[in-house]
Amino acid sequence: MTNTPLSPRPLSHLAAERRRVMSAAQLRAHGVSAAEAAAHCRPGGTWQQALPGVYLLHPGPPTSEERLHAALLYADRQPQPSDAMVTGLAALALYRFSAAPPLPSLDRIDVLVPRTRRLRSTGYVRIVRAAQEMPRAVEVTGLPVAPVARALADAVARIDDAPTVRRLLTEAVRGGHCEPTAVVRELNRLRLLTRPHVVDAVDALLAEGRALAEDRLYRMVRAHGLPEPLWNVDLRLPGGPHLGGVDAYWPDQAVAVELDTRSPRHDDDATWSEYTRKREHLERLGITVVHLTPRKLRDCLEQQAVVVRTALMAAGDRAPAAYVVVLPR
């Protein structure tokens, strides 16, 4: 759809459009005046006004697709280009979340807009303003949709039912839609981690995410023929201090793998400092530490296997590492 002026077209052409939803500006571009549009929306008329400044070019109930297009057109009424996108439960339904209600059953469609936009919620459209920068929209069925993590946070903000929140968050991770850290980051950004039922769901989500990451790490080692490491062990100096736990350790090569499954909460800087101190201490002892993220294990498993294999092969070129005691974690 475009607002570029066109030569007037007959109304029969408008009714035949695939998307039978148009804004007042689009109708004007087609030569239809506001008075003419209003006449078609009178009782018994062939059109109806779906939302302020948005018209449905047939008299029957709108389809789910038409409701979505109408919501976006309502949010896009200003002359400048809009960043409006579908978010919340409607977005999750477009992403085919089984835990989200189907589109026809939703009483509200959430539309995310920049915080500077002067728009009010109206009808079935609920305006959600971004507190910070707008995310980059994802195109789903031709519609601009908020990324899964942001859509999920906007949905959770409206849900008080703990089991529903847990089902949505779990499906996001199990379904491969996004990583737990992305979800927690958005929940934290919307200040939702003060709600007990959200915190409980996040704890389950992080446990689920770590289990999936560990499973991918096991599969990486076996599928790519890497030597079998010692899994989930603690390292300490003989008679000395505890050095920390690692997810995999090859004692002959003094190579450790650590999964970076930090939760981006308020104490993230402190957690990262702890990670850094541990890694620097191990590397001073001659132990190579390879950090792998769940996302890298999901998206480029073979490349991560090459990284680990390279570290193992380089062991012969390094000075011998300090002797450490390996204990089950």
C-alpha positions as a Markdown table, in Angstrom:
| # | Residue | x | y | z |
|---|---|---|---|---|
| 1 | Met | 0.0 | 0.0 | 0.0 |
| 2 | Thr | 1.2 | 3.5 | -0.8 |
| 3 | Asn | 0.1 | 7.1 | -0.1 |
| 4 | Thr | 1.4 | 8.4 | -3.4 |
| 5 | Pro | -1.4 | 10.1 | -5.2 |
| 6 | Leu | -3.0 | 8.0 | -8.0 |
| 7 | Ser | -5.6 | 8.6 | -10.5 |
| 8 | Pro | -9.1 | 8.0 | -9.1 |
| 9 | Arg | -10.2 | 4.3 | -9.3 |
| 10 | Pro | -13.8 | 3.0 | -9.1 |
| 11 | Leu | -14.9 | 1.7 | -5.7 |
| 12 | Ser | -15.4 | -1.7 | -7.2 |
| 13 | His | -11.7 | -1.9 | -7.6 |
| 14 | Leu | -11.1 | -1.1 | -3.9 |
| 15 | Ala | -13.5 | -3.8 | -2.8 |
| 16 | Ala | -11.6 | -6.3 | -4.9 |
| 17 | Glu | -8.3 | -5.5 | -3.1 |
| 18 | Arg | -6.7 | -8.5 | -1.4 |
| 19 | Arg | -6.5 | -6.6 | 1.8 |
| 20 | Arg | -9.9 | -4.9 | 2.1 |
| 21 | Val | -8.7 | -2.5 | 4.7 |
| 22 | Met | -7.6 | 1.0 | 3.9 |
| 23 | Ser | -6.8 | 4.2 | 5.8 |
| 24 | Ala | -8.5 | 7.5 | 5.0 |
| 25 | Ala | -5.2 | 8.7 | 3.4 |
| 26 | Gln | -5.0 | 5.7 | 1.2 |
| 27 | Leu | -8.7 | 6.2 | 0.1 |
| 28 | Arg | -7.9 | 9.8 | -0.7 |
| 29 | Ala | -5.0 | 8.6 | -2.9 |
| 30 | His | -7.5 | 6.5 | -4.8 |
| 31 | Gly | -9.8 | 9.5 | -5.2 |
| 32 | Val | -12.3 | 8.7 | -2.4 |
| 33 | Ser | -13.2 | 11.7 | -0.3 |
| 34 | Ala | -13.9 | 11.6 | 3.4 |
| 35 | Ala | -17.6 | 12.4 | 2.7 |
| 36 | Glu | -17.8 | 9.5 | 0.2 |
| 37 | Ala | -16.2 | 7.1 | 2.7 |
| 38 | Ala | -18.6 | 8.2 | 5.4 |
| 39 | Ala | -21.6 | 7.6 | 3.1 |
| 40 | His | -20.5 | 4.1 | 2.5 |
| 41 | Cys | -20.3 | 3.5 | 6.3 |
| 42 | Arg | -23.9 | 4.5 | 7.0 |
| 43 | Pro | -26.3 | 1.8 | 8.3 |
| 44 | Gly | -26.9 | -0.7 | 5.6 |
| 45 | Gly | -23.9 | 0.5 | 3.7 |
| 46 | Thr | -21.2 | -1.6 | 2.0 |
| 47 | Trp | -18.3 | -0.4 | 4.2 |
| 48 | Gln | -17.6 | 0.1 | 7.9 |
| 49 | Gln | -15.2 | 2.1 | 10.0 |
| 50 | Ala | -13.0 | -0.4 | 11.7 |
| 51 | Leu | -11.0 | 2.1 | 13.7 |
| 52 | Pro | -10.5 | 5.9 | 13.7 |
| 53 | Gly | -9.3 | 6.7 | 10.2 |
| 54 | Val | -9.4 | 3.1 | 9.1 |
| 55 | Tyr | -12.1 | 1.5 | 6.9 |
| 56 | Leu | -13.1 | -2.0 | 6.2 |
| 57 | Leu | -14.3 | -2.2 | 2.6 |
| 58 | His | -17.1 | -4.8 | 3.2 |
| 59 | Pro | -20.0 | -5.0 | 5.6 |
| 60 | Gly | -19.2 | -8.4 | 7.2 |
| 61 | Pro | -17.0 | -9.1 | 10.3 |
| 62 | Pro | -13.3 | -8.6 | 9.7 |
| 63 | Thr | -10.9 | -11.6 | 9.4 |
| 64 | Ser | -8.0 | -11.9 | 11.8 |
| 65 | Glu | -5.7 | -10.6 | 9.0 |
| 66 | Glu | -7.9 | -7.6 | 8.5 |
| 67 | Arg | -8.0 | -6.8 | 12.2 |
| 68 | Leu | -4.1 | -6.9 | 12.2 |
| 69 | His | -3.8 | -4.7 | 9.2 |
| 70 | Ala | -6.4 | -2.2 | 10.5 |
| 71 | Ala | -4.5 | -2.0 | 13.8 |
| 72 | Leu | -1.2 | -1.3 | 12.0 |
| 73 | Leu | -2.9 | 1.3 | 9.8 |
| 74 | Tyr | -4.3 | 3.0 | 12.8 |
| 75 | Ala | -0.8 | 3.3 | 14.3 |
| 76 | Asp | 0.6 | 4.5 | 11.0 |
| 77 | Arg | -1.7 | 7.5 | 10.5 |
| 78 | Gln | 0.9 | 10.2 | 10.9 |
| 79 | Pro | 2.7 | 11.5 | 7.8 |
| 80 | Gln | 6.1 | 10.3 | 8.9 |
| 81 | Pro | 7.0 | 6.6 | 8.4 |
| 82 | Ser | 6.0 | 4.5 | 11.4 |
| 83 | Asp | 7.9 | 1.8 | 13.2 |
| 84 | Ala | 4.7 | 0.3 | 14.5 |
| 85 | Met | 4.7 | -3.5 | 14.9 |
| 86 | Val | 2.4 | -6.2 | 16.3 |
| 87 | Thr | 3.5 | -7.4 | 19.8 |
| 88 | Gly | 2.1 | -9.4 | 22.8 |
| 89 | Leu | -0.1 | -12.4 | 22.4 |
| 90 | Ala | -1.1 | -11.5 | 18.8 |
| 91 | Ala | 2.6 | -11.6 | 17.8 |
| 92 | Leu | 3.1 | -14.9 | 19.6 |
| 93 | Ala | 0.0 | -16.3 | 17.8 |
| 94 | Leu | 1.7 | -15.2 | 14.5 |
| 95 | Tyr | 4.8 | -17.1 | 15.6 |
| 96 | Arg | 2.6 | -20.1 | 16.0 |
| 97 | Phe | 3.0 | -20.5 | 19.8 |
| 98 | Ser | 0.7 | -23.3 | 20.9 |
| 99 | Ala | 0.4 | -21.7 | 24.4 |
| 100 | Ala | -0.9 | -18.4 | 22.9 |
| 101 | Pro | -4.6 | -18.0 | 22.2 |
| 102 | Pro | -5.6 | -18.1 | 18.5 |
| 103 | Leu | -5.9 | -14.8 | 16.8 |
| 104 | Pro | -9.7 | -14.8 | 16.4 |
| 105 | Ser | -10.2 | -15.2 | 20.2 |
| 106 | Leu | -8.1 | -12.2 | 21.1 |
| 107 | Asp | -10.1 | -9.2 | 22.4 |
| 108 | Arg | -7.0 | -6.9 | 22.1 |
| 109 | Ile | -4.2 | -6.6 | 19.6 |
| 110 | Asp | -1.1 | -5.0 | 21.1 |
| 111 | Val | 0.8 | -2.6 | 18.8 |
| 112 | Leu | 4.3 | -1.5 | 19.8 |
| 113 | Val | 5.1 | 2.2 | 18.8 |
| 114 | Pro | 7.9 | 4.6 | 19.7 |
| 115 | Arg | 7.5 | 6.3 | 23.0 |
| 116 | Thr | 7.2 | 9.7 | 21.3 |
| 117 | Arg | 4.0 | 8.8 | 19.3 |
| 118 | Arg | 0.8 | 10.5 | 20.3 |
| 119 | Leu | -1.6 | 7.6 | 20.0 |
| 120 | Arg | -4.3 | 6.3 | 22.3 |
| 121 | Ser | -5.6 | 2.8 | 22.6 |
| 122 | Thr | -9.0 | 2.5 | 21.0 |
| 123 | Gly | -11.4 | -0.3 | 20.1 |
| 124 | Tyr | -9.5 | -3.6 | 20.0 |
| 125 | Val | -6.1 | -1.9 | 19.6 |
| 126 | Arg | -3.9 | -1.5 | 22.7 |
| 127 | Ile | -1.0 | 0.8 | 22.2 |
| 128 | Val | 2.3 | -0.2 | 23.8 |
| 129 | Arg | 5.0 | 2.4 | 24.0 |
| 130 | Ala | 8.7 | 1.4 | 23.9 |
| 131 | Ala | 10.4 | 2.8 | 26.9 |
| 132 | Gln | 13.7 | 2.7 | 25.0 |
| 133 | Glu | 14.7 | 2.1 | 21.4 |
| 134 | Met | 12.3 | 0.2 | 19.2 |
| 135 | Pro | 13.5 | -3.3 | 18.3 |
| 136 | Arg | 13.9 | -4.3 | 14.7 |
| 137 | Ala | 10.7 | -5.8 | 13.4 |
| 138 | Val | 10.5 | -9.3 | 12.0 |
| 139 | Glu | 8.3 | -9.9 | 9.0 |
| 140 | Val | 5.7 | -12.7 | 9.6 |
| 141 | Thr | 3.1 | -13.3 | 7.0 |
| 142 | Gly | 3.9 | -10.0 | 5.5 |
| 143 | Leu | 3.3 | -8.1 | 8.8 |
| 144 | Pro | 5.9 | -6.2 | 11.0 |
| 145 | Val | 6.1 | -8.2 | 14.2 |
| 146 | Ala | 8.2 | -7.6 | 17.3 |
| 147 | Pro | 11.0 | -10.1 | 18.0 |
| 148 | Val | 9.9 | -13.1 | 20.0 |
| 149 | Ala | 11.6 | -12.0 | 23.3 |
| 150 | Arg | 10.0 | -8.5 | 23.2 |
| 151 | Ala | 6.6 | -9.9 | 22.2 |
| 152 | Leu | 6.8 | -12.4 | 25.0 |
| 153 | Ala | 7.7 | -9.7 | 27.6 |
| 154 | Asp | 4.8 | -7.5 | 26.4 |
| 155 | Ala | 2.4 | -10.5 | 26.7 |
| 156 | Val | 3.7 | -11.5 | 30.2 |
| 157 | Ala | 3.2 | -7.9 | 31.3 |
| 158 | Arg | -0.6 | -8.4 | 30.9 |
| 159 | Ile | -0.8 | -11.9 | 32.3 |
| 160 | Asp | -1.2 | -12.7 | 36.1 |
| 161 | Asp | -1.8 | -16.5 | 35.6 |
| 162 | Ala | 1.5 | -18.2 | 36.6 |
| 163 | Pro | 0.9 | -21.5 | 34.6 |
| 164 | Thr | 0.3 | -19.5 | 31.4 |
| 165 | Val | 3.4 | -17.4 | 31.9 |
| 166 | Arg | 5.5 | -20.6 | 32.5 |
| 167 | Arg | 4.0 | -22.3 | 29.4 |
| 168 | Leu | 4.8 | -19.3 | 27.2 |
| 169 | Leu | 8.3 | -18.9 | 28.4 |
| 170 | Thr | 9.0 | -22.6 | 28.2 |
| 171 | Glu | 7.7 | -22.9 | 24.7 |
| 172 | Ala | 9.9 | -19.9 | 23.6 |
| 173 | Val | 13.0 | -21.9 | 24.6 |
| 174 | Arg | 12.0 | -25.5 | 23.7 |
| 175 | Gly | 10.6 | -24.3 | 20.4 |
| 176 | Gly | 13.9 | -22.7 | 19.5 |
| 177 | His | 12.3 | -19.2 | 19.2 |
| 178 | Cys | 14.9 | -17.5 | 21.3 |
| 179 | Glu | 17.5 | -18.0 | 24.1 |
| 180 | Pro | 16.6 | -17.6 | 27.8 |
| 181 | Thr | 18.9 | -14.7 | 28.2 |
| 182 | Ala | 17.1 | -12.7 | 25.5 |
| 183 | Val | 13.8 | -13.3 | 27.3 |
| 184 | Val | 15.1 | -12.4 | 30.7 |
| 185 | Arg | 16.7 | -9.3 | 29.3 |
| 186 | Glu | 13.4 | -8.1 | 28.0 |
| 187 | Leu | 11.5 | -9.0 | 31.2 |
| 188 | Asn | 14.1 | -7.1 | 33.2 |
| 189 | Arg | 13.8 | -4.1 | 30.8 |
| 190 | Leu | 10.1 | -4.0 | 31.4 |
| 191 | Arg | 10.6 | -4.3 | 35.2 |
| 192 | Leu | 8.7 | -7.6 | 35.4 |
| 193 | Leu | 11.2 | -9.5 | 37.5 |
| 194 | Thr | 9.7 | -8.1 | 40.7 |
| 195 | Arg | 6.6 | -10.2 | 40.2 |
| 196 | Pro | 6.9 | -13.5 | 42.0 |
| 197 | His | 5.1 | -15.6 | 39.4 |
| 198 | Val | 7.4 | -14.2 | 36.7 |
| 199 | Val | 10.5 | -14.9 | 38.8 |
| 200 | Asp | 9.4 | -18.5 | 39.3 |
| 201 | Ala | 8.8 | -19.0 | 35.6 |
| 202 | Val | 12.2 | -17.4 | 34.8 |
| 203 | Asp | 14.0 | -19.8 | 37.2 |
| 204 | Ala | 12.4 | -22.7 | 35.4 |
| 205 | Leu | 13.2 | -21.1 | 32.0 |
| 206 | Leu | 16.9 | -20.7 | 32.9 |
| 207 | Ala | 17.1 | -24.3 | 34.1 |
| 208 | Glu | 15.5 | -25.4 | 30.9 |
| 209 | Gly | 17.9 | -23.3 | 28.8 |
| 210 | Arg | 21.0 | -24.7 | 30.6 |
| 211 | Ala | 19.8 | -28.3 | 30.1 |
| 212 | Leu | 19.3 | -27.7 | 26.4 |
| 213 | Ala | 22.8 | -26.0 | 26.1 |
| 214 | Glu | 24.4 | -29.0 | 27.9 |
| 215 | Asp | 22.7 | -31.4 | 25.6 |
| 216 | Arg | 24.0 | -29.5 | 22.6 |
| 217 | Leu | 27.5 | -29.6 | 24.1 |
| 218 | Tyr | 27.3 | -33.3 | 24.5 |
| 219 | Arg | 26.1 | -33.8 | 21.0 |
| 220 | Met | 28.8 | -31.5 | 19.7 |
| 221 | Val | 31.6 | -33.6 | 21.3 |
| 222 | Arg | 30.2 | -36.9 | 20.0 |
| 223 | Ala | 29.0 | -35.8 | 16.6 |
| 224 | His | 32.3 | -34.2 | 15.7 |
| 225 | Gly | 34.6 | -36.8 | 17.1 |
| 226 | Leu | 36.2 | -34.8 | 19.9 |
| 227 | Pro | 37.9 | -36.7 | 22.7 |
| 228 | Glu | 35.6 | -37.4 | 25.6 |
| 229 | Pro | 36.1 | -34.9 | 28.4 |
| 230 | Leu | 35.4 | -35.0 | 32.1 |
| 231 | Trp | 31.9 | -33.6 | 32.4 |
| 232 | Asn | 30.7 | -31.0 | 35.0 |
| 233 | Val | 33.7 | -31.0 | 37.3 |
| 234 | Asp | 35.2 | -28.7 | 39.9 |
| 235 | Leu | 38.9 | -27.7 | 39.7 |
| 236 | Arg | 41.1 | -26.8 | 42.7 |
| 237 | Leu | 44.8 | -26.6 | 43.4 |
| 238 | Pro | 46.2 | -29.4 | 45.6 |
| 239 | Gly | 45.7 | -28.4 | 49.1 |
| 240 | Gly | 44.8 | -24.9 | 47.9 |
| 241 | Pro | 41.7 | -22.9 | 46.9 |
| 242 | His | 38.8 | -23.8 | 44.8 |
| 243 | Leu | 39.2 | -22.6 | 41.2 |
| 244 | Gly | 35.7 | -23.0 | 40.1 |
| 245 | Gly | 33.5 | -25.4 | 38.1 |
| 246 | Val | 33.6 | -26.0 | 34.4 |
| 247 | Asp | 31.2 | -27.9 | 32.1 |
| 248 | Ala | 33.8 | -30.0 | 30.3 |
| 249 | Tyr | 37.6 | -30.5 | 31.0 |
| 250 | Trp | 40.3 | -32.3 | 29.1 |
| 251 | Pro | 43.0 | -32.9 | 31.7 |
| 252 | Asp | 45.7 | -34.1 | 29.2 |
| 253 | Gln | 45.4 | -30.9 | 27.2 |
| 254 | Ala | 44.4 | -28.6 | 30.1 |
| 255 | Val | 41.4 | -27.2 | 28.1 |
| 256 | Ala | 38.1 | -26.3 | 29.8 |
| 257 | Val | 34.8 | -25.4 | 28.3 |
| 258 | Glu | 32.4 | -23.2 | 30.2 |
| 259 | Leu | 28.8 | -22.5 | 29.0 |
| 260 | Asp | 27.9 | -18.8 | 29.3 |
| 261 | Thr | 24.4 | -19.0 | 30.7 |
| 262 | Arg | 24.4 | -15.9 | 32.7 |
| 263 | Ser | 21.1 | -14.3 | 33.5 |
| 264 | Pro | 21.0 | -10.7 | 32.6 |
| 265 | Arg | 19.6 | -9.4 | 35.9 |
| 266 | His | 20.5 | -6.5 | 38.0 |
| 267 | Asp | 23.8 | -8.1 | 39.2 |
| 268 | Asp | 25.0 | -9.0 | 35.7 |
| 269 | Asp | 28.1 | -6.9 | 36.0 |
| 270 | Ala | 29.1 | -8.6 | 39.2 |
| 271 | Thr | 28.4 | -12.0 | 37.6 |
| 272 | Trp | 30.5 | -11.1 | 34.6 |
| 273 | Ser | 33.4 | -9.9 | 36.8 |
| 274 | Glu | 33.3 | -13.3 | 38.6 |
| 275 | Tyr | 33.5 | -15.1 | 35.2 |
| 276 | Thr | 36.4 | -13.0 | 34.2 |
| 277 | Arg | 38.3 | -13.5 | 37.4 |
| 278 | Lys | 37.9 | -17.3 | 37.2 |
| 279 | Arg | 39.0 | -17.4 | 33.6 |
| 280 | Glu | 42.0 | -15.2 | 34.2 |
| 281 | His | 43.0 | -17.3 | 37.2 |
| 282 | Leu | 42.8 | -20.6 | 35.2 |
| 283 | Glu | 44.7 | -19.2 | 32.3 |
| 284 | Arg | 47.5 | -18.0 | 34.6 |
| 285 | Leu | 47.8 | -21.7 | 35.6 |
| 286 | Gly | 48.1 | -22.6 | 31.9 |
| 287 | Ile | 44.5 | -23.9 | 31.5 |
| 288 | Thr | 42.8 | -22.7 | 28.3 |
| 289 | Val | 39.2 | -21.7 | 28.9 |
| 290 | Val | 36.8 | -21.8 | 25.9 |
| 291 | His | 33.5 | -19.9 | 26.5 |
| 292 | Leu | 30.5 | -21.1 | 24.5 |
| 293 | Thr | 27.1 | -19.5 | 24.5 |
| 294 | Pro | 23.8 | -21.4 | 24.1 |
| 295 | Arg | 23.1 | -19.4 | 20.9 |
| 296 | Lys | 26.4 | -20.4 | 19.2 |
| 297 | Leu | 25.8 | -24.0 | 20.1 |
| 298 | Arg | 22.3 | -23.7 | 18.6 |
| 299 | Asp | 23.2 | -21.8 | 15.4 |
| 300 | Cys | 26.7 | -22.9 | 14.5 |
| 301 | Leu | 27.5 | -26.2 | 16.3 |
| 302 | Glu | 30.2 | -27.2 | 13.8 |
| 303 | Gln | 32.0 | -23.9 | 14.1 |
| 304 | Gln | 32.1 | -24.3 | 17.9 |
| 305 | Ala | 33.5 | -27.8 | 17.5 |
| 306 | Val | 36.3 | -26.4 | 15.4 |
| 307 | Val | 37.1 | -23.8 | 18.2 |
| 308 | Val | 37.3 | -26.5 | 20.8 |
| 309 | Arg | 39.4 | -28.8 | 18.5 |
| 310 | Thr | 41.8 | -26.0 | 17.8 |
| 311 | Ala | 42.3 | -25.4 | 21.5 |
| 312 | Leu | 43.0 | -29.1 | 22.1 |
| 313 | Met | 45.5 | -29.3 | 19.2 |
| 314 | Ala | 47.3 | -26.2 | 20.4 |
| 315 | Ala | 48.0 | -27.8 | 23.8 |
| 316 | Gly | 51.2 | -29.3 | 22.6 |
| 317 | Asp | 52.6 | -25.9 | 21.8 |
| 318 | Arg | 52.0 | -24.5 | 25.3 |
| 319 | Ala | 54.1 | -24.8 | 28.4 |
| 320 | Pro | 52.7 | -27.5 | 30.7 |
| 321 | Ala | 49.8 | -26.4 | 32.9 |
| 322 | Ala | 49.9 | -26.5 | 36.7 |
| 323 | Tyr | 48.6 | -29.6 | 38.2 |
| 324 | Val | 45.0 | -29.3 | 39.4 |
| 325 | Val | 42.7 | -31.6 | 41.3 |
| 326 | Val | 39.5 | -32.6 | 39.4 |
| 327 | Leu | 36.4 | -33.3 | 41.5 |
| 328 | Pro | 32.9 | -34.2 | 40.4 |
| 329 | Arg | 30.5 | -31.2 | 40.6 |
